[in-house]
Amino acid sequence: MVVAVAIHRSIPSPKDRPRLAELANTVTEQVAATRTGTRRARGFGVRSIGDRVFNLTTLMLALVILTLLFGVTVDLIVNAMPSIKAFGLHFLVSTDWDPSNDQYGALPFIYGTAVSSMLALLIAVPLALGVALCLSEMAPTWLSHKLGFLVELLAAIPSVVYGLWGVFIMGPWLRDHADPALAKYLGFLPFFQGPRISVSMLSAAVVLAIMVLPYISAVCTDVFRAVPQTQREAAYALGATRWEMVRMAVLPFGVSGVIGAVILGLGRALGETIAVAMVIGNRPEISASVFLPSSTLASVIANEFVEATSDLNLAALVELGLVLLVLGLILNIAARTLVYSTTQRRFSKGN
């Protein structure tokens, strides 16, 4: 009996039916208008003038960047053509750099660039990860922002200041204290043998490590802070300690961002010029010892470009710049691929 009464009450009376029909028509029209507006917002041909102008402007700005990159590459190739024709691919594997006899090879500078950058990352990455974890997980909020500002302030120091500090303070300290200790305990390795001087590969690596540290730590800090709080709470709920929470929840979530930060620091280290030119010694030779002077692609260009003795010498220096540009492009492509593959693998495991 109660069910029958409820059904009877739910059926609209003849007086209410016109009003309900009008209400239904209104709702239907509003839904149709909303869908039409969505289609217009998504459709390219029916967008407003403002949308078209905005899209065209952003497209032109993106094309400007690509045009500049293409123009720089073409200009380097054109100016380096005498060296390319004279030496070919042998330029990349030759160790001769003799401007007086017009004999040029880029291998010592490629080696110096690669080794100094790798050593810088070996020093900077653990420090940057420690700083990032401290700022994002350990330090209180009021202290974290202040310390983060001080760390990022390192990026604002000019390169020549780092170079002067390396020449007058850091280089002599490494020669008198760090190099003897390394030679004493690791002297059986060829990397820590030979005479010890203040301008060397090790000095350049330490300067580069200090210079790339704020970039890597800043990116890693932002990545770790972006980890959802629910990840941390879930780890704590399972009885994890703070270190276990970081290892299980924070680091796996931010691994792609950490890789991107490391690649960003590597790109910064590859292109650094003035500071490295002041502390590396600028000797165009390949040596296994980090105690000896060396040279990089950027430093030799800075030191010899103004004093180029011939057109072929100038073309060889431009070709060094072309090699550095190609290394940077390869590095960025590899970084994109690595970050993408890491992210896809993490998502596939999550699914």
Secondary structure as GFF3:
##gff-version 3
##sequence-region A 1 351
A	DSSP	alpha_helix	2	10	.	.	.	ID=ss1
A	DSSP	alpha_helix	17	42	.	.	.	ID=ss2
A	DSSP	alpha_helix	49	87	.	.	.	ID=ss3
A	DSSP	alpha_helix	90	93	.	.	.	ID=ss4
A	DSSP	beta_strand	97	98	.	.	.	ID=ss5
A	DSSP	three_ten_helix	99	101	.	.	.	ID=ss6
A	DSSP	beta_strand	103	104	.	.	.	ID=ss7
A	DSSP	alpha_helix	107	133	.	.	.	ID=ss8
A	DSSP	pi_helix	134	138	.	.	.	ID=ss9
A	DSSP	alpha_helix	141	152	.	.	.	ID=ss10
A	DSSP	three_ten_helix	153	156	.	.	.	ID=ss11
A	DSSP	alpha_helix	159	165	.	.	.	ID=ss12
A	DSSP	pi_helix	166	170	.	.	.	ID=ss13
A	DSSP	alpha_helix	171	173	.	.	.	ID=ss14
A	DSSP	pi_helix	174	178	.	.	.	ID=ss15
A	DSSP	alpha_helix	179	186	.	.	.	ID=ss16
A	DSSP	three_ten_helix	190	192	.	.	.	ID=ss17
A	DSSP	alpha_helix	201	225	.	.	.	ID=ss18
A	DSSP	alpha_helix	229	237	.	.	.	ID=ss19
A	DSSP	alpha_helix	242	245	.	.	.	ID=ss20
A	DSSP	pi_helix	246	250	.	.	.	ID=ss21
A	DSSP	alpha_helix	251	253	.	.	.	ID=ss22
A	DSSP	alpha_helix	255	271	.	.	.	ID=ss23
A	DSSP	alpha_helix	274	279	.	.	.	ID=ss24
A	DSSP	alpha_helix	297	304	.	.	.	ID=ss25
A	DSSP	alpha_helix	311	350	.	.	.	ID=ss26
###
